[in-house]
């Protein structure tokens, strides 16, 4: 059994029921919209986010979930899908998980409108059932994701990202959504603010580790979805690179920044930058940081009794940091 199937095992029934509820939550009277949402649903990824919602809720509630848990999972997936559709427009990307993106098939205008539609469906799903506590968690996540993206764009122009700013960017861009999943799962079954905050923090730490793992892929030839050096070509400041720039001479720093700004399409130069980052210990440092976030996340789970759901969450933490793509 592969690791995702193993993680999913204790929530198999919930995930199957969730799929039909999620499909229903997208429905519209507009035929074009239904055609596009049908296309989206049939090309879903691993669905890690709803898995976090259900595993958290079941761990905290003696293996039981409720309708609020399903709504929380649907809302987070609707909003996550909306951000992906918008991201593909922003990045002018024609592919998503190996398939054509919405903007590639239906053009940018329709893709933006579909993203808006999914976002509003998510918000209304919460409002219609009076889930204002869940809505607050989601709204904070959406705000932070937007801020994180804009902070990254602002900093990328000058390539002056410090380690602290980098952590803030990935916390907002990536970790805040996983944090929201765990907080939603907890809040759907518990009114204990301490427990909800603990699970939110757990999700945030996993999100941080997840993003650093993604950064590391840029420097390895593992069989993953993106080619090596793509972050350098896109002038993205990642943790291994930031560390290397902070631990080199001023002439090396000038050479590296000049390479990224002016020679990022030159394959030979990109390879040299990758080697430079490796030689300066950037990869080792990033791996240590990723492991520290992972350990902190596992430590938070120790507060809860042993259960298949807790075991799956622990598996998820290890999967996030050991995955090959």
Residue frames as qw, qx, qy, qz and C-alpha x, y, z in Angstrom:
[[0.000, 0.889, 0.459, 0.000, 0.00, 0.00, 0.00],
 [0.416, 0.454, -0.059, 0.786, 1.46, 3.37, -0.90],
 [0.247, -0.144, -0.514, 0.809, 1.84, 6.04, 1.77],
 [0.306, -0.085, -0.056, -0.946, -1.10, 8.25, 0.68],
 [0.665, -0.240, -0.589, -0.391, -3.45, 5.24, 0.73],
 [0.541, -0.187, -0.683, 0.454, -2.11, 4.40, 4.21],
 [0.025, -0.032, -0.290, 0.956, -2.74, 7.98, 5.45],
 [0.459, -0.109, -0.285, -0.834, -6.24, 7.94, 3.94],
 [0.388, -0.129, -0.911, -0.048, -7.25, 4.57, 5.39],
 [0.113, -0.360, -0.742, 0.554, -8.87, 5.80, 8.65],
 [0.251, 0.502, 0.195, -0.804, -10.86, 8.47, 6.76],
 [0.136, 0.044, 0.825, 0.547, -11.72, 6.48, 3.61],
 [0.060, 0.634, 0.770, 0.020, -15.50, 6.71, 4.11],
 [0.060, -0.804, -0.213, 0.551, -15.39, 10.42, 4.92],
 [0.142, -0.421, 0.485, 0.753, -13.26, 11.15, 1.83],
 [0.117, 0.266, 0.851, 0.438, -15.71, 9.30, -0.44],
 [0.011, -0.780, -0.610, 0.139, -18.71, 11.14, 0.98],
 [0.183, -0.684, 0.049, 0.704, -16.74, 14.40, 0.83],
 [0.232, -0.062, 0.648, 0.722, -16.19, 13.94, -2.92],
 [0.028, 0.579, 0.739, 0.344, -19.92, 13.94, -3.64],
 [0.195, -0.839, -0.370, 0.347, -20.56, 16.84, -1.24],
 [0.293, -0.499, 0.268, 0.771, -17.72, 18.81, -2.83],
 [0.176, 0.213, 0.715, 0.642, -19.08, 18.17, -6.31],
 [0.075, -0.754, -0.648, -0.075, -22.53, 19.39, -5.18],
 [0.285, -0.750, -0.177, 0.570, -21.04, 22.52, -3.60],
 [0.251, -0.272, 0.433, 0.822, -19.73, 23.59, -7.02],
 [0.288, 0.482, 0.777, 0.285, -22.98, 23.20, -8.96],
 [0.065, 0.379, -0.014, -0.923, -24.43, 26.12, -10.92],
 [0.593, 0.591, 0.462, -0.292, -27.28, 26.91, -13.32],
 [0.329, 0.796, -0.351, -0.367, -24.74, 27.99, -15.94],
 [0.979, 0.196, 0.056, 0.017, -23.80, 25.10, -18.26],
 [0.525, 0.684, -0.367, 0.348, -20.34, 26.53, -19.05],
 [0.288, -0.655, 0.537, -0.446, -19.52, 26.74, -15.34],
 [0.893, -0.179, 0.339, -0.238, -20.65, 23.16, -14.75],
 [0.880, 0.435, -0.133, 0.140, -18.50, 21.97, -17.62],
 [0.285, 0.700, -0.477, 0.448, -15.44, 23.71, -16.17],
 [0.499, -0.529, 0.521, -0.447, -16.05, 22.59, -12.57],
 [0.983, 0.049, 0.125, -0.128, -16.58, 19.02, -13.82],
 [0.695, 0.571, -0.315, 0.303, -13.17, 19.28, -15.52],
 [0.081, -0.681, 0.525, -0.504, -11.63, 20.54, -12.24],
 [0.773, -0.342, 0.377, -0.379, -13.16, 17.78, -10.08],
 [0.981, 0.193, 0.036, -0.007, -12.00, 15.03, -12.42],
 [0.653, 0.511, -0.317, 0.460, -8.40, 16.25, -12.28],
 [0.521, -0.822, 0.111, -0.203, -8.02, 16.55, -8.54],
 [0.288, 0.601, -0.690, 0.284, -4.67, 16.08, -6.81],
 [0.389, 0.013, -0.869, 0.306, -3.92, 14.10, -3.67],
 [0.472, -0.674, -0.325, -0.465, -6.53, 16.14, -1.69],
 [0.495, 0.033, -0.596, 0.632, -4.15, 16.65, 1.21],
 [0.132, -0.273, 0.217, -0.928, -6.13, 19.59, 2.54],
 [0.740, -0.314, -0.171, -0.570, -9.45, 17.81, 3.18],
 [0.796, -0.043, -0.571, 0.197, -7.41, 14.90, 4.61],
 [0.248, 0.184, -0.496, 0.811, -5.98, 17.26, 7.24],
 [0.467, -0.295, 0.041, -0.833, -9.50, 18.47, 8.11],
 [0.861, -0.195, -0.323, -0.342, -10.91, 14.95, 8.61],
 [0.712, 0.053, -0.578, 0.395, -7.90, 13.47, 10.39],
 [0.064, 0.257, -0.422, 0.867, -7.79, 16.38, 12.85],
 [0.605, -0.277, -0.017, -0.746, -11.54, 16.24, 13.56],
 [0.890, -0.127, -0.409, -0.157, -11.53, 12.46, 14.08],
 [0.547, 0.162, -0.591, 0.570, -8.44, 12.56, 16.30],
 [0.069, -0.207, 0.388, -0.896, -10.10, 15.15, 18.56],
 [0.624, -0.074, 0.089, -0.773, -13.59, 13.69, 18.54],
 [0.581, -0.134, 0.778, -0.198, -13.18, 9.95, 19.22],
 [0.277, 0.021, 0.857, 0.433, -13.27, 9.06, 15.52],
 [0.263, 0.696, 0.665, -0.059, -16.43, 11.02, 14.69],
 [0.139, 0.007, 0.226, 0.964, -17.06, 13.91, 12.30],
 [0.258, 0.623, 0.597, -0.434, -20.16, 16.04, 11.67],
 [0.476, 0.757, 0.399, 0.202, -21.72, 18.13, 8.91],
 [0.077, -0.973, 0.147, 0.160, -19.60, 21.12, 9.92],
 [0.558, -0.429, 0.589, 0.396, -16.47, 19.04, 9.29],
 [0.579, 0.393, 0.617, 0.359, -17.67, 18.27, 5.75],
 [0.212, 0.951, 0.215, 0.068, -18.50, 21.92, 5.14],
 [0.343, -0.830, 0.328, 0.293, -15.10, 22.98, 6.45],
 [0.597, -0.146, 0.656, 0.439, -13.37, 20.53, 4.10],
 [0.469, 0.648, 0.534, 0.273, -15.50, 21.67, 1.13],
 [0.014, 0.994, 0.052, -0.095, -14.87, 25.35, 1.83],
 [0.414, -0.679, 0.466, 0.387, -11.10, 24.93, 2.09],
 [0.575, 0.090, 0.690, 0.431, -11.02, 22.88, -1.12],
 [0.338, 0.836, 0.412, 0.128, -13.20, 25.42, -2.96],
 [0.094, -0.974, 0.128, 0.162, -10.95, 28.27, -1.88],
 [0.543, -0.435, 0.592, 0.407, -7.75, 26.33, -2.55],
 [0.568, 0.388, 0.631, 0.357, -9.02, 25.47, -6.06],
 [0.192, 0.956, 0.221, 0.009, -9.94, 29.14, -6.66],
 [0.271, -0.845, 0.346, 0.304, -6.40, 30.23, -5.75],
 [0.599, -0.125, 0.670, 0.421, -4.88, 27.61, -8.08],
 [0.467, 0.678, 0.516, 0.237, -7.06, 28.77, -10.99],
 [0.025, 0.998, 0.002, -0.054, -6.04, 32.39, -10.32],
 [0.517, -0.615, 0.472, 0.363, -2.37, 31.41, -9.86],
 [0.647, 0.196, 0.608, 0.416, -2.28, 29.81, -13.31],
 [0.304, 0.889, 0.282, 0.197, -3.54, 33.08, -14.80],
 [0.270, -0.930, 0.206, 0.143, -1.00, 35.15, -12.82],
 [0.539, -0.464, 0.611, 0.348, 1.87, 32.80, -13.79],
 [0.557, 0.556, -0.349, -0.509, 0.63, 32.45, -17.39],
 [0.278, -0.277, 0.920, 0.006, 0.81, 28.70, -16.87],
 [0.620, 0.167, -0.451, -0.620, -0.73, 26.30, -19.38],
 [0.649, -0.016, -0.761, -0.010, -0.40, 23.18, -17.27],
 [0.481, -0.481, 0.439, -0.587, -1.65, 22.04, -13.88],
 [0.672, -0.215, 0.684, -0.187, -0.75, 18.52, -12.62],
 [0.332, -0.094, 0.842, 0.414, 0.05, 17.41, -16.15],
 [0.297, 0.643, 0.695, 0.121, -3.29, 18.57, -17.59],
 [0.176, 0.502, 0.218, 0.818, -4.20, 21.78, -19.37],
 [0.073, -0.270, -0.506, 0.816, -5.00, 24.63, -16.96],
 [0.252, 0.720, 0.599, -0.243, -8.39, 26.40, -17.06],
 [0.101, 0.812, -0.114, -0.564, -6.86, 29.51, -18.66],
 [0.161, -0.302, 0.777, 0.528, -5.19, 27.36, -21.35],
 [0.167, 0.342, 0.901, 0.208, -8.53, 25.82, -22.34],
 [0.032, 0.795, 0.605, 0.040, -10.97, 28.67, -21.71],
 [0.293, 0.618, 0.004, 0.729, -8.75, 31.80, -21.67],
 [0.271, 0.067, -0.515, 0.810, -7.85, 34.17, -18.83],
 [0.367, -0.259, 0.007, -0.893, -11.14, 36.06, -18.54],
 [0.806, -0.253, -0.390, -0.367, -13.16, 32.90, -17.93],
 [0.679, -0.016, -0.607, 0.414, -10.50, 31.48, -15.58],
 [0.063, 0.178, -0.392, 0.900, -10.58, 34.60, -13.38],
 [0.581, -0.237, -0.084, -0.774, -14.38, 34.52, -13.26],
 [0.826, -0.146, -0.537, -0.092, -14.39, 30.80, -12.39],
 [0.464, 0.064, -0.588, 0.660, -11.91, 31.49, -9.57],
 [0.226, -0.207, 0.214, -0.928, -14.18, 34.27, -8.27],
 [0.739, -0.206, -0.342, -0.543, -17.18, 31.94, -8.49],
 [0.750, -0.091, -0.622, 0.206, -15.45, 29.18, -6.47],
 [0.223, 0.130, -0.481, 0.837, -14.35, 31.72, -3.86],
 [0.436, -0.205, 0.067, -0.874, -17.89, 33.06, -3.43],
 [0.797, -0.169, -0.500, -0.293, -19.34, 29.52, -3.29],
 [0.580, -0.003, -0.648, 0.493, -16.94, 28.76, -0.46],
 [0.025, -0.120, 0.366, -0.923, -17.87, 31.87, 1.50],
 [0.600, -0.172, -0.163, -0.764, -21.62, 31.31, 0.97],
 [0.719, -0.107, -0.686, -0.022, -21.38, 27.68, 2.07],
 [0.351, -0.077, -0.627, 0.692, -20.21, 28.96, 5.47],
 [0.206, -0.057, 0.144, -0.966, -22.64, 31.88, 5.68],
 [0.619, -0.163, -0.466, -0.611, -25.71, 29.83, 4.68],
 [0.748, -0.279, -0.599, 0.055, -25.12, 27.47, 7.62],
 [0.414, -0.877, 0.046, -0.239, -24.05, 30.13, 10.13],
 [0.891, -0.155, -0.084, 0.419, -20.48, 28.75, 10.35],
 [0.116, 0.970, -0.095, 0.193, -19.03, 32.16, 11.14],
 [0.593, -0.669, 0.428, 0.133, -16.23, 30.70, 13.28],
 [0.779, 0.095, 0.495, 0.372, -15.11, 28.59, 10.32],
 [0.432, 0.832, 0.223, 0.267, -15.49, 31.54, 7.96],
 [0.230, -0.943, 0.236, 0.039, -13.15, 33.63, 10.12],
 [0.702, -0.368, 0.528, 0.304, -10.44, 30.94, 9.93],
 [0.669, 0.411, 0.491, 0.377, -10.76, 30.75, 6.14],
 [0.216, 0.955, 0.131, 0.153, -10.90, 34.51, 5.57],
 [0.398, -0.820, 0.362, 0.195, -7.68, 35.03, 7.55],
 [0.717, -0.096, 0.580, 0.376, -6.00, 32.35, 5.40],
 [0.531, 0.681, 0.394, 0.316, -7.12, 34.01, 2.13],
 [0.036, -0.997, 0.070, -0.020, -5.89, 37.42, 3.32],
 [0.539, -0.648, 0.476, 0.252, -2.51, 36.01, 4.36],
 [0.740, 0.185, 0.535, 0.364, -2.04, 34.09, 1.12],
 [0.382, 0.861, 0.215, 0.259, -2.58, 37.29, -0.88],
 [0.242, -0.940, 0.240, 0.029, -0.20, 39.25, 1.37],
 [0.724, -0.365, 0.509, 0.289, 2.45, 36.53, 1.11],
 [0.680, 0.467, 0.425, 0.374, 2.32, 36.51, -2.69],
 [0.195, 0.948, 0.072, 0.243, 2.60, 40.31, -2.85],
 [0.481, -0.800, 0.334, 0.127, 5.42, 40.39, -0.29],
 [0.772, -0.081, 0.501, 0.382, 7.34, 37.88, -2.41],
 [0.521, 0.700, 0.312, 0.374, 6.82, 39.94, -5.58],
 [0.104, -0.987, 0.076, -0.093, 7.92, 43.11, -3.79],
 [0.576, -0.657, 0.449, 0.189, 11.09, 41.48, -2.44],
 [0.818, 0.177, 0.448, 0.315, 11.94, 39.50, -5.59],
 [0.416, 0.888, 0.080, 0.177, 12.44, 42.71, -7.53],
 [0.036, -0.893, 0.410, -0.183, 15.42, 43.63, -5.37],
 [0.837, 0.111, -0.510, 0.164, 16.58, 40.11, -4.43],
 [0.069, 0.497, -0.542, 0.674, 17.08, 41.30, -0.85],
 [0.789, -0.419, -0.261, -0.367, 15.17, 38.66, 1.08],
 [0.116, -0.514, 0.743, -0.412, 16.49, 37.88, 4.55],
 [0.236, -0.061, -0.968, 0.066, 15.90, 34.54, 6.25],
 [0.145, 0.322, 0.644, -0.678, 13.24, 36.11, 8.50],
 [0.461, 0.385, -0.099, -0.793, 11.35, 37.60, 5.55],
 [0.381, 0.169, -0.840, -0.349, 11.57, 34.28, 3.70],
 [0.076, -0.197, -0.929, 0.304, 9.90, 32.48, 6.64],
 [0.294, 0.416, 0.366, -0.779, 7.19, 35.13, 6.72],
 [0.445, 0.334, -0.463, -0.689, 6.57, 34.71, 2.96],
 [0.384, 0.029, -0.902, -0.196, 6.26, 30.91, 3.13],
 [0.071, 0.245, 0.787, -0.562, 4.20, 31.08, 6.32],
 [0.408, 0.442, 0.189, -0.776, 1.66, 33.26, 4.54],
 [0.452, 0.387, -0.545, -0.591, 1.87, 31.76, 1.05],
 [0.552, 0.105, -0.811, -0.161, 1.90, 28.06, 1.87],
 [0.221, -0.040, -0.860, 0.458, 1.66, 27.28, 5.57],
 [0.321, 0.045, 0.320, -0.890, -1.40, 29.40, 6.36],
 [0.690, 0.045, -0.381, -0.614, -3.69, 27.21, 4.22],
 [0.617, -0.019, -0.780, 0.102, -2.58, 23.95, 5.87],
 [0.062, -0.003, -0.615, 0.786, -2.86, 25.69, 9.25],
 [0.511, 0.013, 0.012, -0.859, -6.44, 26.66, 8.33],
 [0.688, -0.002, -0.655, -0.311, -7.27, 23.02, 7.42],
 [0.459, -0.077, -0.786, 0.408, -6.17, 21.76, 10.84],
 [0.111, 0.056, 0.408, -0.904, -7.87, 24.64, 12.65],
 [0.591, -0.010, -0.283, -0.755, -11.11, 24.02, 10.69],
 [0.647, -0.066, -0.757, -0.067, -11.06, 20.32, 11.51],
 [0.284, -0.100, -0.697, 0.651, -10.51, 21.12, 15.18],
 [0.236, 0.060, 0.206, -0.948, -13.10, 23.92, 15.35],
 [0.572, -0.083, -0.528, -0.622, -15.76, 21.79, 13.63],
 [0.726, -0.279, -0.628, -0.034, -15.78, 19.39, 16.61],
 [0.576, -0.347, -0.462, 0.579, -14.32, 21.39, 19.52],
 [0.063, -0.941, -0.177, -0.280, -14.94, 24.70, 21.25],
 [0.694, -0.592, 0.046, 0.408, -11.64, 24.54, 23.11],
 [0.307, 0.940, -0.148, -0.033, -9.58, 27.49, 21.81],
 [0.371, -0.675, 0.625, 0.129, -6.32, 26.00, 23.12],
 [0.704, 0.073, 0.692, 0.145, -6.85, 22.78, 21.17],
 [0.570, 0.777, 0.264, 0.036, -7.83, 24.68, 18.00],
 [0.062, 0.937, -0.336, -0.069, -4.73, 26.89, 18.28],
 [0.553, -0.440, 0.690, 0.154, -2.50, 23.87, 18.88],
 [0.705, 0.320, 0.609, 0.173, -3.78, 22.21, 15.72],
 [0.380, 0.923, 0.045, -0.026, -3.51, 25.47, 13.75],
 [0.190, -0.820, 0.525, 0.129, 0.14, 25.72, 14.81],
 [0.694, -0.105, 0.697, 0.146, 0.68, 22.05, 13.89],
 [0.649, 0.637, 0.401, 0.110, -0.61, 22.74, 10.35],
 [0.150, 0.970, -0.182, -0.062, 1.54, 25.85, 10.05],
 [0.422, -0.618, 0.640, 0.175, 4.70, 23.94, 10.97],
 [0.709, 0.184, 0.653, 0.191, 3.93, 21.21, 8.42],
 [0.477, 0.852, 0.213, 0.026, 3.33, 23.89, 5.80],
 [0.088, -0.897, 0.408, 0.146, 6.73, 25.46, 6.51],
 [0.556, -0.316, 0.742, 0.201, 8.46, 22.07, 6.19],
 [0.676, 0.505, 0.534, 0.051, 6.48, 21.35, 3.00],
 [0.358, 0.932, -0.016, -0.047, 7.65, 24.56, 1.31],
 [0.236, -0.751, 0.592, 0.172, 11.30, 24.09, 2.27],
 [0.674, 0.009, 0.722, 0.155, 11.11, 20.58, 0.79],
 [0.579, 0.750, 0.318, 0.024, 9.80, 22.16, -2.41],
 [0.059, 0.939, -0.314, -0.125, 12.74, 24.58, -2.42],
 [0.503, -0.474, 0.701, 0.179, 15.18, 21.69, -2.10],
 [0.763, 0.381, 0.519, 0.066, 13.73, 20.02, -5.21],
 [0.392, 0.911, -0.073, -0.103, 15.13, 22.91, -7.26],
 [0.044, -0.776, 0.628, 0.041, 18.64, 21.68, -6.48],
 [0.513, -0.195, 0.836, -0.006, 18.16, 17.95, -6.97],
 [0.317, 0.226, -0.685, -0.616, 17.53, 15.74, -9.97],
 [0.337, 0.166, 0.869, -0.322, 14.76, 13.74, -8.28],
 [0.011, 0.315, 0.773, 0.550, 11.88, 12.72, -10.55],
 [0.055, 0.540, 0.545, -0.639, 9.59, 15.61, -9.70],
 [0.383, 0.761, 0.524, -0.003, 7.12, 17.82, -11.51],
 [0.184, 0.976, -0.066, -0.099, 9.47, 20.75, -12.07],
 [0.801, 0.401, -0.201, 0.398, 12.89, 20.79, -13.74],
 [0.651, -0.418, -0.175, 0.609, 16.01, 21.61, -11.72],
 [0.341, -0.111, 0.090, 0.929, 16.89, 25.30, -11.45],
 [0.019, 0.662, 0.597, 0.453, 13.40, 26.58, -12.24],
 [0.343, -0.849, -0.309, 0.256, 13.31, 28.82, -9.13],
 [0.437, -0.427, 0.224, 0.760, 16.61, 30.39, -10.18],
 [0.224, 0.303, 0.598, 0.707, 15.26, 30.97, -13.70],
 [0.179, -0.774, -0.517, -0.319, 12.22, 32.67, -12.14],
 [0.168, 0.496, -0.327, 0.787, 14.43, 34.71, -9.77],
 [0.701, -0.605, -0.229, -0.300, 12.79, 33.20, -6.70],
 [0.042, 0.589, -0.651, 0.477, 14.74, 33.56, -3.48],
 [0.870, -0.285, -0.362, -0.174, 14.61, 30.21, -1.68],
 [0.666, -0.725, 0.171, -0.022, 16.17, 29.16, 1.63],
 [0.870, -0.072, 0.183, 0.451, 19.25, 27.33, 0.24],
 [0.459, 0.611, 0.132, 0.631, 20.07, 30.39, -1.91],
 [0.275, -0.898, 0.011, -0.343, 19.48, 32.88, 0.92],
 [0.804, -0.544, 0.158, 0.179, 21.81, 30.90, 3.17],
 [0.778, 0.185, 0.194, 0.568, 24.52, 30.74, 0.48],
 [0.228, 0.771, 0.102, 0.585, 24.31, 34.51, -0.14],
 [0.462, -0.848, 0.088, -0.243, 24.66, 35.16, 3.60],
 [0.776, -0.485, 0.356, 0.191, 27.74, 32.95, 3.87],
 [0.767, 0.346, 0.233, 0.488, 29.98, 34.06, 1.03],
 [0.376, -0.285, 0.051, 0.880, 32.35, 36.89, 0.13],
 [0.283, 0.680, 0.185, -0.650, 31.02, 40.14, -1.34],
 [0.191, 0.440, -0.625, -0.616, 32.49, 39.32, -4.78],
 [0.022, 0.124, 0.985, 0.119, 30.79, 35.87, -4.75],
 [0.210, 0.575, 0.625, -0.484, 27.54, 37.53, -3.71],
 [0.260, 0.620, -0.176, -0.719, 27.78, 40.04, -6.60],
 [0.118, 0.232, -0.855, -0.449, 28.49, 37.21, -9.06],
 [0.083, 0.295, 0.945, -0.113, 25.54, 35.16, -7.78],
 [0.246, 0.653, 0.427, -0.576, 23.03, 38.03, -7.81],
 [0.220, 0.554, -0.424, -0.682, 24.23, 39.13, -11.25],
 [0.014, 0.057, -0.957, -0.284, 23.82, 35.54, -12.48],
 [0.151, 0.475, 0.829, -0.253, 20.24, 35.34, -11.20],
 [0.225, 0.711, 0.204, -0.635, 19.26, 38.77, -12.50],
 [0.323, 0.703, -0.337, -0.537, 20.95, 38.72, -15.89],
 [0.270, 0.379, -0.844, -0.266, 21.91, 35.14, -16.77],
 [0.568, -0.043, 0.676, -0.468, 18.97, 33.13, -15.45],
 [0.846, 0.413, 0.045, -0.335, 18.22, 31.74, -18.92],
 [0.393, 0.632, -0.667, 0.002, 21.82, 30.56, -19.39],
 [0.942, -0.201, -0.233, -0.134, 21.79, 26.83, -18.54],
 [0.703, 0.219, -0.433, 0.520, 25.52, 26.69, -17.80],
 [0.001, 0.443, -0.339, 0.830, 25.31, 29.70, -15.45],
 [0.735, -0.398, -0.023, -0.549, 22.24, 28.28, -13.67],
 [0.925, -0.054, -0.351, 0.134, 24.17, 25.04, -13.10],
 [0.449, 0.332, -0.418, 0.717, 27.06, 27.05, -11.66],
 [0.360, -0.477, 0.199, -0.776, 24.68, 28.84, -9.26],
 [0.903, -0.272, -0.187, -0.276, 23.24, 25.48, -8.15],
 [0.813, 0.096, -0.398, 0.413, 26.75, 24.17, -7.50],
 [0.134, 0.468, -0.323, 0.812, 27.67, 27.39, -5.64],
 [0.626, -0.462, 0.057, -0.625, 24.64, 26.98, -3.35],
 [0.954, -0.145, -0.261, 0.005, 25.57, 23.34, -2.67],
 [0.639, 0.279, -0.390, 0.601, 29.22, 24.23, -1.94],
 [0.075, -0.473, 0.289, -0.829, 28.18, 26.91, 0.54],
 [0.076, -0.110, -0.896, 0.423, 26.08, 24.42, 2.53],
 [0.408, -0.030, -0.044, -0.912, 22.73, 25.90, 1.49],
 [0.691, -0.107, -0.595, -0.396, 21.09, 22.50, 1.03],
 [0.490, -0.101, -0.761, 0.414, 22.34, 21.09, 4.33],
 [0.045, 0.034, 0.392, -0.918, 21.10, 24.17, 6.17],
 [0.553, -0.053, -0.227, -0.800, 17.65, 24.04, 4.51],
 [0.673, -0.107, -0.723, -0.114, 17.33, 20.33, 5.33],
 [0.306, -0.090, -0.688, 0.652, 18.16, 21.05, 8.99],
 [0.268, 0.022, 0.172, -0.948, 15.52, 23.79, 9.13],
 [0.648, -0.069, -0.493, -0.576, 12.93, 21.52, 7.50],
 [0.590, -0.117, -0.777, 0.187, 13.67, 18.79, 10.04],
 [0.088, -0.046, -0.531, 0.842, 13.35, 21.31, 12.90],
 [0.492, -0.023, -0.069, -0.868, 9.85, 22.35, 11.72],
 [0.701, -0.052, -0.650, -0.289, 8.89, 18.69, 11.32],
 [0.433, -0.066, -0.766, 0.469, 10.09, 17.79, 14.85],
 [0.144, 0.020, 0.349, -0.926, 8.21, 20.73, 16.34],
 [0.624, -0.043, -0.321, -0.711, 5.01, 19.61, 14.56],
 [0.674, -0.077, -0.735, -0.016, 5.37, 16.02, 15.84],
 [0.209, 0.008, -0.649, 0.732, 5.95, 17.35, 19.34],
 [0.402, -0.056, 0.100, -0.908, 2.55, 19.12, 19.27],
 [0.723, -0.071, -0.525, -0.443, 0.81, 15.83, 18.45],
 [0.390, 0.069, -0.833, 0.386, 2.17, 14.25, 21.64],
 [0.287, -0.085, 0.407, -0.863, -0.58, 16.07, 23.58],
 [0.747, 0.059, -0.108, -0.653, -3.20, 13.75, 22.07],
 [0.731, -0.206, 0.632, -0.157, -3.94, 10.07, 22.83],
 [0.153, -0.223, 0.856, 0.440, -2.84, 7.30, 20.46],
 [0.658, 0.469, 0.435, -0.397, -5.33, 6.65, 17.62],
 [0.668, 0.301, 0.533, 0.422, -5.29, 5.64, 13.94],
 [0.246, 0.927, 0.222, 0.175, -5.98, 9.32, 13.09],
 [0.331, -0.877, 0.302, 0.174, -3.00, 10.56, 15.07],
 [0.693, -0.187, 0.581, 0.384, -0.84, 7.91, 13.41],
 [0.550, 0.623, 0.446, 0.333, -2.02, 9.08, 9.99],
 [0.021, 0.999, -0.017, 0.039, -1.16, 12.69, 10.86],
 [0.523, -0.651, 0.472, 0.283, 2.32, 11.57, 11.93],
 [0.690, 0.191, 0.585, 0.381, 2.64, 9.67, 8.65],
 [0.342, 0.882, 0.277, 0.170, 1.55, 12.82, 6.82],
 [0.237, -0.923, 0.252, 0.168, 4.30, 14.86, 8.52],
 [0.592, -0.358, 0.622, 0.367, 6.92, 12.31, 7.45],
 [0.610, 0.500, 0.552, 0.273, 5.47, 12.07, 3.95],
 [0.169, 0.981, 0.096, -0.031, 5.64, 15.86, 3.48],
 [0.203, -0.856, 0.442, 0.178, 9.37, 15.92, 4.25],
 [0.512, -0.292, 0.767, 0.254, 10.38, 12.65, 2.59],
 [0.707, 0.579, 0.361, -0.183, 8.28, 12.81, -0.62],
 [0.558, -0.097, 0.512, 0.646, 9.98, 12.56, -3.99],
 [0.136, 0.371, 0.478, 0.785, 7.66, 15.03, -5.75]]
